[in-house]
Amino acid sequence: MDNKVVIHARFAPNGTVVEISERPEGMDPQVWFNFLAYRAADAYQTLAGGRGVFRLDRASVDALRSESASAAA
């Protein structure tokens, strides 16, 4: 079974994140992207058309979501 997760991000023309998947409830898209960029920069790939993806395994995504909740508290 493949446990890879692809987190998709979409950017506005000015570079701010307008949409990103796997985002913890209540967290701003830009804040989640910044957190992932800081913690998992090596898993990020820029795509054309104002998009990008983080490629991580499910355990890493779950751990990052928990860590981001702790950091926000």
The 8 nearest C-alpha neighbors of each residue, nearest first, counted from 0:
[[1, 2, 3, 57, 56, 4, 58, 55],
 [2, 0, 3, 56, 4, 57, 55, 5],
 [1, 3, 57, 56, 0, 4, 58, 55],
 [2, 4, 56, 1, 55, 57, 5, 54],
 [5, 3, 55, 56, 57, 54, 6, 2],
 [4, 6, 54, 53, 7, 52, 55, 3],
 [7, 5, 53, 20, 52, 4, 21, 54],
 [6, 8, 52, 19, 20, 51, 5, 53],
 [9, 7, 19, 51, 50, 18, 52, 6],
 [10, 8, 50, 18, 17, 16, 49, 19],
 [9, 11, 16, 49, 15, 17, 14, 50],
 [10, 12, 14, 13, 15, 17, 16, 49],
 [11, 13, 14, 10, 49, 15, 16, 48],
 [12, 14, 11, 15, 10, 16, 49, 17],
 [15, 13, 11, 12, 10, 16, 49, 17],
 [14, 16, 11, 10, 13, 17, 29, 12],
 [17, 15, 10, 29, 18, 9, 28, 11],
 [16, 18, 10, 9, 11, 28, 15, 19],
 [19, 17, 9, 8, 16, 28, 20, 10],
 [20, 18, 8, 7, 28, 9, 22, 6],
 [19, 21, 6, 22, 7, 8, 18, 5],
 [22, 20, 6, 23, 19, 60, 64, 7],
 [23, 21, 20, 24, 31, 19, 26, 28],
 [24, 22, 26, 25, 64, 21, 68, 31],
 [25, 23, 26, 22, 27, 21, 68, 64],
 [24, 26, 23, 27, 22, 28, 68, 31],
 [27, 25, 24, 23, 28, 31, 22, 30],
 [26, 28, 30, 29, 31, 25, 22, 24],
 [29, 27, 31, 30, 18, 19, 16, 17],
 [30, 28, 16, 32, 31, 27, 33, 15],
 [29, 31, 33, 27, 32, 28, 34, 26],
 [32, 30, 34, 28, 33, 29, 35, 22],
 [31, 33, 29, 35, 34, 30, 36, 28],
 [34, 32, 36, 30, 31, 35, 29, 37],
 [35, 33, 31, 37, 32, 36, 30, 38],
 [34, 36, 38, 32, 39, 37, 33, 31],
 [37, 35, 40, 33, 34, 39, 38, 32],
 [36, 38, 34, 35, 40, 39, 33, 32],
 [37, 39, 35, 36, 40, 34, 63, 33],
 [40, 38, 35, 41, 36, 42, 37, 43],
 [41, 39, 36, 42, 43, 37, 38, 35],
 [40, 42, 39, 43, 44, 36, 53, 38],
 [41, 43, 53, 54, 40, 39, 55, 44],
 [44, 42, 53, 40, 41, 52, 54, 45],
 [43, 45, 52, 51, 53, 46, 42, 54],
 [46, 44, 51, 50, 52, 43, 47, 49],
 [47, 45, 51, 50, 44, 48, 49, 52],
 [48, 46, 49, 50, 45, 51, 44, 9],
 [47, 49, 50, 46, 9, 10, 51, 45],
 [50, 48, 10, 47, 9, 46, 11, 51],
 [51, 49, 9, 46, 8, 48, 10, 47],
 [50, 52, 45, 46, 8, 44, 7, 9],
 [53, 51, 7, 6, 44, 43, 8, 5],
 [52, 54, 43, 6, 42, 5, 55, 44],
 [55, 53, 5, 42, 4, 52, 6, 43],
 [56, 54, 4, 3, 53, 59, 5, 42],
 [55, 57, 3, 59, 4, 58, 2, 60],
 [56, 58, 60, 59, 2, 4, 3, 61],
 [59, 57, 61, 60, 56, 62, 2, 55],
 [60, 58, 62, 56, 57, 61, 63, 55],
 [61, 59, 63, 57, 62, 58, 64, 56],
 [60, 62, 64, 58, 59, 63, 57, 65],
 [61, 63, 59, 65, 60, 64, 66, 58],
 [64, 62, 66, 60, 65, 61, 67, 59],
 [63, 65, 61, 67, 62, 66, 60, 68],
 [66, 64, 62, 68, 63, 67, 61, 69],
 [65, 67, 63, 69, 68, 64, 62, 70],
 [68, 66, 70, 64, 69, 65, 63, 71],
 [67, 69, 71, 65, 66, 70, 64, 72],
 [68, 70, 66, 72, 67, 71, 65, 64],
 [69, 71, 67, 68, 72, 66, 65, 34],
 [70, 72, 68, 69, 67, 66, 26, 30],
 [71, 69, 70, 68, 67, 66, 65, 26]]
